[in-house]
Amino acid sequence: MTAVFEDAFRRLEAGRPATITVRDVTFEPALWCRDDLPGDSVLRDACTGPTLDVGCGPGRLTVALARAGRPALGIDVSAAAVRMARRRGASALLRDVFDPLPGAGRWEHLLLADGNIGIGGDPVRLLRRCRALLGPSGLLHAELAPPGTPTWSGTAIARSGAGATTISWAAVPIDDLSGPATAAGLRVLHTRTEAGRWFATLTRR
């Protein structure tokens, strides 16, 4: 997974276009470099305390939270993305979510935005890890695929400017979240849609 995202962010650093296609979904990392995207306010407003932004990319949400006076740390597996985030003023670490992380078990909020519910290709494993990172009353805010989208997880072909490679990824639609959430020891508090995006807030069971 690292290679395809690293290539995309390096292309952006060099001022070149970059897209990533996983199965039938195309990601445009250039959008993540903007200061704000329609629907971002749902995530920003939900994070009222210290927040861990998992898969922060170039730090759009991490920076926005910090500017709003809310402590935020971004993590990403792409060195280029972390460089970009830091240049924008974000606190960011080159780290996998499954690595040892600061504040484990104490975070008030976690973010899984921009399709990052797919990280690792196993949503239950990822959600369990997020649960372990949260404090006792912590909240996980996740962006999901639209209702009716096929659920899938495992390996897939990802295509970018560097060619094609196999990555571990997943897609979870908003209307199929309860199963993996329950298996991970989480429950869905509420869901919301804004600007064509779908969000859920989860807490410990």
C-alpha positions, 0 to 999 in steps of 0.5 A: 500500500505504501508504494502506490500512495508514496508515488502519488504524493511524490508526483504532487510534490513535483507539481505533477498530476496524480490519481489512484484507482482501486478497483472501480474507485478513483482517488484524487490526492490533489483534493486532499491538498486543499484547505477544505473540502465540502463536508469537512465541517462535519468532521471538524465540528465533531472533534472537540478535543485531542484528535488522531487523524489516521491516514492524514495524507497532506494534513488537510484536517489535521491543520484545520483542527489545529487552527481551530485550537484543537490538539491534533496529530496526523499519522501516515505511511507515506513519507511524502505526505508527512512532509507535505503535512508538516510544511502546512504546519501540521503535527504529523508522524510517519507511522502505521496505525498498527505501530506503537503510537503516542496517546494510545488508549487516551485519544478523545477523537479519531478520524478515518476520513477520505476512504481510510476505513479501507486501510489494511484491507480488514475493517474489523481489525482496523476498527479494533485498533481504533477502539484500542487507541480511544480513551474510555469515552472517545469517539471515532469519526469515519467516512464511509462509502455511499449506501448500496455500495458493494462491501469488499475487503482483501487484496485489489489492484491499485493503479497510479502513475507508477503502474499497477500494484496489489494492495490490501484495501476495503470498502464499507458502505454506511448501511453495512457498518454495524456488522464490522463495528459490532465485531470490533466492540464498537457501536454506531452512535449516529450517521450523517451525510453532507455534500455527497459524503457519508459519515458515522460516529462510533463509540465503545460498546 
